């Protein structure tokens, strides 16, 4: 049996964790060892807006220790990931370069959506248990040092995922100046966070009933719920409330002694406990599930999946597409029109993917772009392309990287407007040459797909795409007048030919 040993490193706001895993096709993931050291990087970032040299040197020392541990276990692969404490630091690139030169460890700074998706993938890897939970209204809540991520599921479907800048360490630093002026610090925390939580509930929860909450995060999540061994655990609302009353009534010193942590770290627990209590109250959940996973689990699971060591039964790409469809619905998208465009775009994509070097991930990005191609009309019927771009760039879709979201936004923008040359686009967009080509290719396909349902009447009964010599022959079966669609199709044919070096040709079966 082939065994892979992998190390996952999580550089958080107040802990640096490493977990060594054994990965096999038969047994999946098995944790061999977990180590963590306290380091409040988030204090520097959220207060000073940069990582101090003192913290950077300490982080370097920790990573050198972790490198020695990796050698002891003979790891064949590793990945080190940083979150908001690095992502929001003004000297992020200098810090990353310093660490790489000193340790040889390259740190991936995750976008928020990438970070949360890794956690989500590790939860979904629980298989039947996860699928059973999301059959009913369920919220996945991930509280970190810098922010909260709330993902809502309703009848197996990912409805929305939203990030709120209310992490436990960020809240503590925000209220540090006022803490000594009140004897009810928990109420102060509650008042600070109430508005954002209430706004989330009003805008996204609406009439949905949330019965379950799945809590993920870091070491402190499990401390709050007395789950010190990071085990899979389910608790009732009543049990949590008893523990909450115990936490808020004790002093940081007493709580620190009880949990075996430093007094400084115990000051993070109260904001986190209040955050959880507020969410449990506002969402009115009855069951709390702690699957006992942390980011290191997600990093290792993702590695195993990409190396084809682990295979999941859960369709993560379908979650991304469902989230895009829900987003389109929010911005008054035409469901039947969008579905027609997705179907046409997928048919065309399947025919040109080999000659264009497009992979299955590009097909997913194209489908998301189809769903969101005119979401900007919700804001303006005149400047739809630009408004659509801004909506997409301002909205996180869990599972998509920031670069992928940028590609989708530009595909949508240039499906109806002229695409500038690369040198011009790179002045405003963080895209490489390969990314630019993918934007042009997907935009060309989207233009043709939109033209085939320009009337938004779904006149096509069937579409087939076949490449013959230097032509892409699109055969449409219809019983309707296709005059408008043919005219718009011809307007977009030149751009498609310029990008793919094949000429799209429209043929009709029936209709006129």
MARDRENFI-830186 format. One record per residue (C-alpha): residue number from 1; y, x, z negated. Coordinates in Angstrom, 2 decimals, decimal comma, padded with zeros to 5 digits. Last residue first. Layout:
(pt NUM; (Y; X; Z));
...
This chain:
(pt 512; (030,41; -036,26; 040,53));
(pt 511; (027,62; -037,50; 038,31));
(pt 510; (024,00; -036,60; 038,99));
(pt 509; (022,67; -033,07; 038,76));
(pt 508; (025,63; -030,74; 039,11));
(pt 507; (026,04; -027,04; 039,66));
(pt 506; (028,64; -024,81; 038,01));
(pt 505; (028,79; -021,12; 038,92));
(pt 504; (029,68; -018,39; 036,42));
(pt 503; (030,26; -015,05; 038,17));
(pt 502; (028,71; -011,93; 036,66));
(pt 501; (030,56; -008,77; 035,63));
(pt 500; (030,36; -009,82; 031,98));
(pt 499; (034,03; -009,51; 030,90));
(pt 498; (035,80; -009,88; 034,26));
(pt 497; (033,38; -012,62; 035,34));
(pt 496; (034,11; -014,64; 032,20));
(pt 495; (037,86; -014,21; 032,72));
(pt 494; (037,58; -015,40; 036,34));
(pt 493; (035,50; -018,47; 035,43));
(pt 492; (038,00; -019,89; 032,93));
(pt 491; (040,18; -021,88; 035,35));
(pt 490; (037,07; -022,93; 037,29));
(pt 489; (035,62; -024,55; 034,15));
(pt 488; (038,87; -026,45; 033,54));
(pt 487; (038,55; -028,06; 037,01));
(pt 486; (034,84; -028,76; 036,66));
(pt 485; (035,41; -030,40; 033,24));
(pt 484; (038,10; -032,68; 034,61));
(pt 483; (035,98; -033,77; 037,59));
(pt 482; (032,78; -034,44; 035,63));
(pt 481; (032,58; -038,20; 036,29));
(pt 480; (029,53; -039,29; 034,34));
(pt 479; (025,77; -039,56; 034,90));
(pt 478; (025,16; -036,00; 033,80));
(pt 477; (022,78; -033,08; 034,20));
(pt 476; (024,66; -029,79; 034,24));
(pt 475; (023,28; -026,66; 035,88));
(pt 474; (025,00; -023,43; 034,96));
(pt 473; (024,22; -020,61; 037,38));
(pt 472; (025,32; -017,24; 036,09));
(pt 471; (025,81; -015,18; 039,24));
(pt 470; (025,49; -011,47; 040,00));
(pt 469; (021,81; -011,64; 041,00));
(pt 468; (020,54; -014,89; 039,52));
(pt 467; (021,16; -015,57; 035,85));
(pt 466; (020,02; -019,01; 034,67));
(pt 465; (021,79; -021,41; 032,30));
(pt 464; (020,56; -024,96; 031,68));
(pt 463; (022,65; -027,86; 030,39));
(pt 462; (021,46; -031,40; 029,64));
(pt 461; (022,96; -034,84; 029,13));
(pt 460; (026,47; -033,50; 029,52));
(pt 459; (029,22; -036,14; 029,27));
(pt 458; (029,95; -035,40; 025,63));
(pt 457; (033,24; -037,35; 025,63));
(pt 456; (035,45; -034,55; 024,28));
(pt 455; (037,25; -034,50; 027,67));
(pt 454; (037,00; -030,71; 027,72));
(pt 453; (033,26; -030,81; 027,06));
(pt 452; (032,15; -028,22; 029,64));
(pt 451; (035,52; -026,45; 029,31));
(pt 450; (034,82; -025,72; 025,64));
(pt 449; (031,56; -023,94; 026,51));
(pt 448; (033,25; -021,86; 029,24));
(pt 447; (036,03; -020,73; 026,88));
(pt 446; (033,50; -020,05; 024,11));
(pt 445; (031,50; -017,71; 026,36));
(pt 444; (034,62; -015,73; 027,27));
(pt 443; (035,71; -015,64; 023,61));
(pt 442; (032,30; -014,27; 022,64));
(pt 441; (032,55; -011,44; 025,15));
(pt 440; (036,20; -010,60; 024,40));
(pt 439; (035,65; -010,57; 020,62));
(pt 438; (032,51; -008,45; 021,08));
(pt 437; (034,45; -006,00; 023,20));
(pt 436; (037,13; -005,71; 020,52));
(pt 435; (034,50; -005,12; 017,85));
(pt 434; (033,03; -002,27; 019,93));
(pt 433; (036,51; -000,74; 020,28));
(pt 432; (037,21; -000,94; 016,56));
(pt 431; (038,95; -003,80; 014,76));
(pt 430; (041,51; -003,77; 011,95));
(pt 429; (043,93; -006,05; 013,82));
(pt 428; (047,73; -005,77; 014,12));
(pt 427; (048,35; -002,61; 016,14));
(pt 426; (044,70; -002,66; 017,28));
(pt 425; (045,49; -005,61; 019,56));
(pt 424; (047,93; -003,67; 021,75));
(pt 423; (045,65; -000,68; 022,27));
(pt 422; (042,74; -003,02; 022,95));
(pt 421; (044,38; -004,99; 025,73));
(pt 420; (045,77; -008,42; 024,89));
(pt 419; (043,62; -011,57; 025,08));
(pt 418; (045,29; -014,48; 026,84));
(pt 417; (045,21; -017,74; 024,87));
(pt 416; (042,66; -020,57; 024,61));
(pt 415; (039,43; -018,81; 023,57));
(pt 414; (041,64; -015,95; 022,44));
(pt 413; (042,48; -017,38; 019,00));
(pt 412; (038,94; -018,63; 018,37));
(pt 411; (037,40; -015,25; 019,21));
(pt 410; (040,13; -013,63; 017,12));
(pt 409; (039,27; -015,66; 014,02));
(pt 408; (035,55; -015,04; 014,55));
(pt 407; (036,06; -011,27; 014,78));
(pt 406; (038,26; -011,30; 011,66));
(pt 405; (035,59; -013,23; 009,74));
(pt 404; (033,04; -010,64; 010,85));
(pt 403; (035,30; -007,84; 009,66));
(pt 402; (035,81; -009,50; 006,27));
(pt 401; (032,06; -009,79; 005,90));
(pt 400; (030,35; -013,13; 006,30));
(pt 399; (027,78; -014,31; 003,78));
(pt 398; (030,09; -016,62; 001,87));
(pt 397; (032,76; -018,03; 004,13));
(pt 396; (036,16; -017,02; 002,84));
(pt 395; (039,18; -018,92; 004,14));
(pt 394; (042,60; -017,34; 004,79));
(pt 393; (041,49; -015,55; 007,96));
(pt 392; (039,95; -018,75; 009,30));
(pt 391; (043,05; -020,82; 008,58));
(pt 390; (045,35; -018,18; 010,11));
(pt 389; (043,35; -017,96; 013,34));
(pt 388; (043,24; -021,75; 013,67));
(pt 387; (047,03; -021,86; 013,23));
(pt 386; (047,46; -019,25; 015,96));
(pt 385; (045,21; -021,06; 018,42));
(pt 384; (046,51; -024,57; 017,65));
(pt 383; (050,21; -023,83; 018,19));
(pt 382; (051,29; -027,19; 019,62));
(pt 381; (049,03; -029,65; 017,83));
(pt 380; (049,97; -028,05; 014,52));
(pt 379; (048,46; -028,05; 011,02));
(pt 378; (045,20; -029,99; 011,50));
(pt 377; (045,27; -028,70; 015,07));
(pt 376; (044,38; -025,34; 013,56));
(pt 375; (040,72; -026,35; 013,19));
(pt 374; (040,39; -026,06; 016,98));
(pt 373; (037,67; -023,47; 017,49));
(pt 372; (036,18; -023,86; 014,01));
(pt 371; (032,69; -025,11; 014,85));
(pt 370; (032,53; -023,04; 018,04));
(pt 369; (033,67; -019,93; 016,14));
(pt 368; (030,81; -020,44; 013,65));
(pt 367; (028,36; -020,67; 016,56));
(pt 366; (029,78; -017,48; 018,10));
(pt 365; (029,46; -015,60; 014,81));
(pt 364; (025,82; -016,72; 014,59));
(pt 363; (025,14; -015,56; 018,15));
(pt 362; (026,72; -012,19; 017,31));
(pt 361; (024,19; -011,87; 014,46));
(pt 360; (021,39; -012,44; 016,97));
(pt 359; (022,39; -009,29; 018,92));
(pt 358; (024,63; -008,89; 021,98));
(pt 357; (023,99; -005,98; 024,34));
(pt 356; (025,89; -007,64; 027,19));
(pt 355; (023,01; -007,57; 029,71));
(pt 354; (020,61; -008,71; 027,02));
(pt 353; (022,79; -011,45; 025,55));
(pt 352; (023,72; -013,06; 028,89));
(pt 351; (021,14; -015,86; 029,13));
(pt 350; (020,77; -016,71; 025,46));
(pt 349; (024,55; -016,70; 025,05));
(pt 348; (024,96; -019,33; 027,76));
(pt 347; (022,52; -021,71; 026,08));
(pt 346; (024,03; -020,99; 022,65));
(pt 345; (027,54; -021,72; 023,95));
(pt 344; (026,45; -025,06; 025,43));
(pt 343; (024,73; -026,17; 022,21));
(pt 342; (027,65; -025,03; 020,02));
(pt 341; (030,13; -026,82; 022,31));
(pt 340; (028,20; -030,09; 022,18));
(pt 339; (027,94; -029,83; 018,39));
(pt 338; (031,69; -029,27; 018,14));
(pt 337; (032,44; -032,32; 020,28));
(pt 336; (030,09; -034,54; 018,24));
(pt 335; (031,62; -033,35; 014,94));
(pt 334; (035,28; -033,65; 015,93));
(pt 333; (037,10; -031,48; 013,40));
(pt 332; (039,42; -033,07; 010,85));
(pt 331; (040,25; -029,86; 008,95));
(pt 330; (037,83; -030,64; 006,13));
(pt 329; (035,14; -031,46; 008,67));
(pt 328; (035,55; -028,02; 010,24));
(pt 327; (035,10; -026,41; 006,81));
(pt 326; (031,94; -028,43; 006,26));
(pt 325; (030,65; -027,24; 009,63));
(pt 324; (031,49; -023,62; 008,75));
(pt 323; (029,66; -023,94; 005,41));
(pt 322; (026,67; -025,38; 007,24));
(pt 321; (026,70; -022,41; 009,63));
(pt 320; (026,77; -019,92; 006,76));
(pt 319; (023,95; -021,75; 004,98));
(pt 318; (021,93; -021,74; 008,22));
(pt 317; (022,37; -017,98; 008,30));
(pt 316; (020,82; -017,76; 004,86));
(pt 315; (017,61; -019,50; 005,89));
(pt 314; (015,40; -019,33; 002,78));
(pt 313; (011,78; -018,28; 003,31));
(pt 312; (012,65; -014,69; 002,50));
(pt 311; (010,81; -011,62; 003,79));
(pt 310; (010,82; -008,34; 001,93));
(pt 309; (009,81; -004,96; 003,37));
(pt 308; (011,59; -005,66; 006,67));
(pt 307; (013,99; -002,73; 006,09));
(pt 306; (016,89; -005,19; 006,26));
(pt 305; (015,16; -007,49; 003,77));
(pt 304; (014,35; -004,68; 001,36));
(pt 303; (017,95; -003,44; 001,42));
(pt 302; (019,30; -006,96; 000,83));
(pt 301; (016,91; -007,43; -002,09));
(pt 300; (017,98; -004,10; -003,60));
(pt 299; (021,68; -004,94; -003,40));
(pt 298; (021,04; -008,47; -004,70));
(pt 297; (019,08; -007,23; -007,69));
(pt 296; (021,82; -004,67; -008,44));
(pt 295; (024,35; -007,50; -008,39));
(pt 294; (022,71; -009,12; -011,38));
(pt 293; (019,82; -011,50; -011,84));
(pt 292; (018,51; -013,22; -014,96));
(pt 291; (018,03; -016,61; -013,29));
(pt 290; (020,36; -018,16; -015,87));
(pt 289; (020,13; -021,92; -015,32));
(pt 288; (022,40; -024,34; -017,15));
(pt 287; (021,50; -028,03; -017,24));
(pt 286; (023,78; -030,93; -018,22));
(pt 285; (026,80; -030,36; -015,99));
(pt 284; (030,09; -032,18; -016,47));
(pt 283; (031,88; -030,07; -013,81));
(pt 282; (035,01; -029,91; -015,96));
(pt 281; (033,12; -029,36; -019,20));
(pt 280; (030,72; -026,71; -017,86));
(pt 279; (033,62; -025,01; -016,09));
(pt 278; (035,75; -024,96; -019,23));
(pt 277; (032,86; -023,67; -021,34));
(pt 276; (032,11; -020,89; -018,86));
(pt 275; (035,72; -019,71; -018,72));
(pt 274; (036,01; -019,95; -022,50));
(pt 273; (032,91; -017,77; -022,93));
(pt 272; (034,27; -015,24; -020,44));
(pt 271; (037,64; -015,07; -022,21));
(pt 270; (035,78; -014,59; -025,52));
(pt 269; (033,35; -011,96; -024,27));
(pt 268; (035,97; -009,52; -022,97));
(pt 267; (037,23; -008,77; -026,50));
(pt 266; (033,64; -007,83; -027,41));
(pt 265; (033,92; -004,84; -025,10));
(pt 264; (036,66; -003,29; -027,21));
(pt 263; (034,72; -003,94; -030,40));
(pt 262; (031,79; -001,98; -028,95));
(pt 261; (028,43; -003,66; -028,39));
(pt 260; (025,41; -004,39; -030,58));
(pt 259; (025,49; -008,16; -030,19));
(pt 258; (025,95; -009,01; -033,88));
(pt 257; (028,14; -006,01; -034,58));
(pt 256; (030,43; -006,79; -031,64));
(pt 255; (030,60; -010,47; -032,60));
(pt 254; (031,68; -009,55; -036,13));
(pt 253; (034,34; -007,10; -034,86));
(pt 252; (035,67; -009,55; -032,26));
(pt 251; (036,12; -012,08; -035,10));
(pt 250; (033,95; -015,19; -035,23));
(pt 249; (034,92; -018,83; -034,71));
(pt 248; (035,12; -018,55; -030,93));
(pt 247; (031,62; -017,08; -030,63));
(pt 246; (029,86; -019,54; -032,97));
(pt 245; (031,50; -022,54; -031,32));
(pt 244; (030,31; -021,22; -027,95));
(pt 243; (026,74; -020,81; -029,22));
(pt 242; (026,66; -024,42; -030,32));
(pt 241; (028,20; -025,49; -027,00));
(pt 240; (025,55; -023,55; -025,08));
(pt 239; (022,72; -025,33; -026,83));
(pt 238; (024,31; -028,74; -026,19));
(pt 237; (024,74; -028,07; -022,46));
(pt 236; (021,05; -027,32; -022,17));
(pt 235; (019,60; -023,93; -021,37));
(pt 234; (017,29; -022,48; -018,73));
(pt 233; (016,20; -018,84; -018,70));
(pt 232; (014,92; -016,19; -016,29));
(pt 231; (015,16; -013,01; -018,29));
(pt 230; (018,05; -010,57; -018,54));
(pt 229; (016,48; -009,07; -021,70));
(pt 228; (019,53; -009,88; -023,79));
(pt 227; (019,60; -013,57; -022,91));
(pt 226; (021,74; -014,68; -025,82));
(pt 225; (023,78; -016,92; -023,51));
(pt 224; (026,95; -014,91; -024,01));
(pt 223; (024,97; -011,68; -023,73));
(pt 222; (023,46; -012,81; -020,42));
(pt 221; (026,85; -013,31; -018,85));
(pt 220; (028,00; -010,04; -020,41));
(pt 219; (025,48; -007,98; -018,43));
(pt 218; (026,80; -009,19; -015,09));
(pt 217; (027,40; -012,24; -013,02));
(pt 216; (025,19; -015,20; -012,35));
(pt 215; (025,25; -018,69; -013,76));
(pt 214; (023,53; -021,55; -011,96));
(pt 213; (025,05; -024,92; -012,90));
(pt 212; (023,14; -028,15; -012,60));
(pt 211; (024,01; -031,85; -012,50));
(pt 210; (027,12; -031,76; -010,34));
(pt 209; (028,10; -035,24; -009,17));
(pt 208; (030,23; -035,25; -006,05));
(pt 207; (033,13; -037,70; -006,01));
(pt 206; (035,91; -035,15; -005,43));
(pt 205; (034,49; -031,66; -006,10));
(pt 204; (036,58; -029,75; -003,59));
(pt 203; (040,28; -030,49; -004,00));
(pt 202; (040,44; -032,13; -007,42));
(pt 201; (037,82; -029,89; -009,03));
(pt 200; (039,38; -026,72; -007,64));
(pt 199; (042,80; -027,86; -008,81));
(pt 198; (041,44; -028,55; -012,30));
(pt 197; (039,91; -025,06; -012,46));
(pt 196; (043,17; -023,46; -011,35));
(pt 195; (045,26; -025,48; -013,81));
(pt 194; (042,93; -024,97; -016,78));
(pt 193; (042,80; -021,16; -016,62));
(pt 192; (045,85; -020,28; -018,68));
(pt 191; (045,55; -023,27; -021,02));
(pt 190; (041,93; -022,40; -021,81));
(pt 189; (042,77; -018,78; -022,54));
(pt 188; (045,50; -019,85; -024,96));
(pt 187; (043,11; -022,34; -026,55));
(pt 186; (040,58; -019,55; -027,13));
(pt 185; (043,29; -017,42; -028,74));
(pt 184; (043,83; -020,02; -031,45));
(pt 183; (045,52; -017,99; -034,20));
(pt 182; (048,44; -017,28; -031,92));
(pt 181; (051,14; -014,61; -031,56));
(pt 180; (048,71; -011,70; -031,73));
(pt 179; (047,16; -012,58; -028,36));
(pt 178; (050,45; -012,94; -026,48));
(pt 177; (050,83; -009,43; -024,98));
(pt 176; (047,11; -009,18; -024,17));
(pt 175; (047,10; -012,48; -022,27));
(pt 174; (047,02; -011,10; -018,71));
(pt 173; (044,78; -008,20; -019,72));
(pt 172; (042,18; -010,56; -021,20));
(pt 171; (042,38; -012,90; -018,20));
(pt 170; (041,82; -009,99; -015,77));
(pt 169; (038,90; -008,78; -017,86));
(pt 168; (037,21; -012,19; -017,86));
(pt 167; (037,83; -012,93; -014,18));
(pt 166; (040,35; -015,62; -013,24));
(pt 165; (041,36; -014,82; -009,66));
(pt 164; (039,64; -017,88; -008,18));
(pt 163; (037,23; -017,59; -005,24));
(pt 162; (035,91; -020,65; -003,43));
(pt 161; (032,59; -021,55; -001,84));
(pt 160; (032,10; -024,88; -000,12));
(pt 159; (029,52; -027,52; 000,73));
(pt 158; (026,36; -025,41; 000,92));
(pt 157; (023,73; -028,00; 001,81));
(pt 156; (020,47; -028,61; -000,04));
(pt 155; (021,57; -032,13; -001,03));
(pt 154; (024,97; -030,99; -002,36));
(pt 153; (025,63; -027,34; -003,11));
(pt 152; (028,93; -026,01; -004,45));
(pt 151; (029,78; -022,31; -004,66));
(pt 150; (032,22; -021,16; -007,35));
(pt 149; (033,32; -017,52; -007,42));
(pt 148; (035,27; -016,37; -010,47));
(pt 147; (037,50; -013,29; -010,51));
(pt 146; (038,31; -009,80; -011,76));
(pt 145; (035,82; -008,96; -014,52));
(pt 144; (033,11; -011,10; -013,01));
(pt 143; (032,12; -014,74; -013,28));
(pt 142; (029,67; -016,02; -010,66));
(pt 141; (029,18; -019,77; -010,74));
(pt 140; (026,59; -021,42; -008,51));
(pt 139; (027,26; -025,14; -008,63));
(pt 138; (024,54; -027,74; -008,09));
(pt 137; (024,40; -031,38; -006,98));
(pt 136; (020,71; -032,16; -006,57));
(pt 135; (018,20; -030,63; -004,15));
(pt 134; (019,90; -027,36; -005,08));
(pt 133; (017,75; -026,87; -008,18));
(pt 132; (014,41; -027,40; -006,42));
(pt 131; (015,27; -024,91; -003,68));
(pt 130; (016,11; -022,28; -006,30));
(pt 129; (012,82; -022,76; -008,17));
(pt 128; (010,86; -022,87; -004,92));
(pt 127; (012,09; -019,50; -003,73));
(pt 126; (013,47; -017,15; -006,37));
(pt 125; (014,85; -015,20; -003,41));
(pt 124; (017,67; -017,73; -003,33));
(pt 123; (019,05; -016,16; -006,50));
(pt 122; (018,92; -012,66; -004,98));
(pt 121; (020,63; -013,91; -001,85));
(pt 120; (023,42; -015,53; -003,88));
(pt 119; (024,19; -012,29; -005,70));
(pt 118; (024,41; -010,40; -002,41));
(pt 117; (026,52; -013,23; -001,00));
(pt 116; (028,99; -012,96; -003,87));
(pt 115; (029,74; -009,31; -003,12));
(pt 114; (029,94; -009,81; 000,64));
(pt 113; (032,36; -012,74; 000,17));
(pt 112; (034,58; -010,71; -002,16));
(pt 111; (034,70; -007,74; 000,18));
(pt 110; (032,45; -004,95; -000,97));
(pt 109; (033,64; -001,38; -001,42));
(pt 108; (030,67; 000,69; -000,30));
(pt 107; (030,53; 003,95; -002,26));
(pt 106; (029,26; 007,15; -000,65));
(pt 105; (027,55; 009,39; -003,18));
(pt 104; (027,72; 013,12; -002,43));
(pt 103; (028,80; 013,63; -006,04));
(pt 102; (032,11; 015,53; -006,12));
(pt 101; (033,16; 015,15; -002,48));
(pt 100; (032,06; 011,51; -002,38));
(pt 99; (033,82; 010,73; -005,65));
(pt 98; (037,15; 012,22; -004,56));
(pt 97; (036,99; 010,50; -001,16));
(pt 96; (036,39; 007,09; -002,77));
(pt 95; (039,25; 007,65; -005,21));
(pt 94; (041,67; 008,64; -002,44));
(pt 93; (040,64; 005,56; -000,46));
(pt 92; (041,14; 003,21; -003,42));
(pt 91; (044,55; 004,56; -004,51));
(pt 90; (046,24; 001,14; -004,63));
(pt 89; (043,29; -000,34; -006,50));
(pt 88; (042,45; -003,94; -005,55));
(pt 87; (039,05; -003,28; -003,95));
(pt 86; (038,12; -000,67; -006,54));
(pt 85; (038,26; -002,88; -009,64));
(pt 84; (037,43; -005,83; -007,35));
(pt 83; (033,93; -004,65; -006,47));
(pt 82; (032,12; -001,35; -005,91));
(pt 81; (028,69; -000,83; -004,35));
(pt 80; (026,38; 002,18; -004,48));
(pt 79; (023,30; 002,08; -002,25));
(pt 78; (020,11; 004,07; -002,58));
(pt 77; (017,12; 005,20; -000,56));
(pt 76; (013,96; 007,24; -000,89));
(pt 75; (014,13; 007,47; -004,69));
(pt 74; (012,12; 010,29; -006,23));
(pt 73; (012,24; 008,82; -009,73));
(pt 72; (013,52; 012,03; -011,31));
(pt 71; (015,91; 012,56; -008,39));
(pt 70; (017,41; 009,12; -008,95));
(pt 69; (017,95; 009,99; -012,62));
(pt 68; (019,87; 013,12; -011,59));
(pt 67; (022,07; 011,05; -009,28));
(pt 66; (022,74; 008,65; -012,15));
(pt 65; (024,04; 011,52; -014,28));
(pt 64; (026,30; 012,62; -011,39));
(pt 63; (027,45; 009,01; -011,09));
(pt 62; (028,42; 008,91; -014,76));
(pt 61; (030,40; 012,17; -014,51));
(pt 60; (032,26; 010,92; -011,43));
(pt 59; (033,12; 007,68; -013,22));
(pt 58; (034,54; 009,71; -016,13));
(pt 57; (036,62; 011,80; -013,73));
(pt 56; (037,94; 008,65; -012,08));
(pt 55; (038,75; 007,06; -015,43));
(pt 54; (040,91; 010,06; -016,39));
(pt 53; (042,47; 010,31; -012,94));
(pt 52; (043,71; 006,74; -013,28));
(pt 51; (042,52; 004,01; -010,94));
(pt 50; (045,44; 002,08; -009,47));
(pt 49; (047,33; -001,19; -009,95));
(pt 48; (048,32; -000,04; -013,48));
(pt 47; (047,37; -003,28; -015,26));
(pt 46; (044,66; -004,95; -013,15));
(pt 45; (043,45; -001,67; -011,66));
(pt 44; (043,47; 000,47; -014,80));
(pt 43; (041,87; -002,17; -017,01));
(pt 42; (039,37; -002,95; -014,26));
(pt 41; (037,99; 000,58; -014,40));
(pt 40; (036,94; -000,13; -017,96));
(pt 39; (033,91; 002,15; -018,24));
(pt 38; (030,79; 001,21; -020,18));
(pt 37; (027,50; 002,77; -019,14));
(pt 36; (024,45; 001,04; -017,74));
(pt 35; (020,83; 001,96; -017,13));
(pt 34; (017,97; -000,06; -015,66));
(pt 33; (014,45; 001,16; -014,99));
(pt 32; (011,40; 000,23; -012,95));
(pt 31; (012,43; -003,17; -011,59));
(pt 30; (009,90; -004,72; -009,23));
(pt 29; (010,92; -006,25; -005,90));
(pt 28; (008,46; -007,66; -003,34));
(pt 27; (004,85; -007,74; -004,51));
(pt 26; (002,87; -007,45; -001,27));
(pt 25; (005,47; -005,96; 001,06));
(pt 24; (006,39; -003,38; -001,56));
(pt 23; (009,67; -002,38; -003,18));
(pt 22; (009,93; -000,44; -006,46));
(pt 21; (013,36; -000,66; -007,97));
(pt 20; (015,66; 001,63; -009,96));
(pt 19; (018,69; -000,10; -011,46));
(pt 18; (022,11; 001,45; -011,94));
(pt 17; (025,05; -000,03; -013,79));
(pt 16; (028,67; 001,08; -014,24));
(pt 15; (030,30; -001,39; -016,59));
(pt 14; (033,86; -002,63; -017,20));
(pt 13; (035,24; -003,77; -013,84));
(pt 12; (032,06; -003,09; -011,93));
(pt 11; (030,46; -000,22; -010,06));
(pt 10; (026,96; -001,55; -009,31));
(pt 9; (024,40; 001,07; -008,27));
(pt 8; (021,09; 000,12; -006,63));
(pt 7; (018,30; 002,71; -006,49));
(pt 6; (015,27; 002,35; -004,22));
(pt 5; (011,65; 003,44; -004,43));
(pt 4; (009,57; 002,34; -001,44));
(pt 3; (005,82; 001,77; -001,76));
(pt 2; (003,33; 001,47; 001,11));
(pt 1; (000,00; 000,00; 000,00));
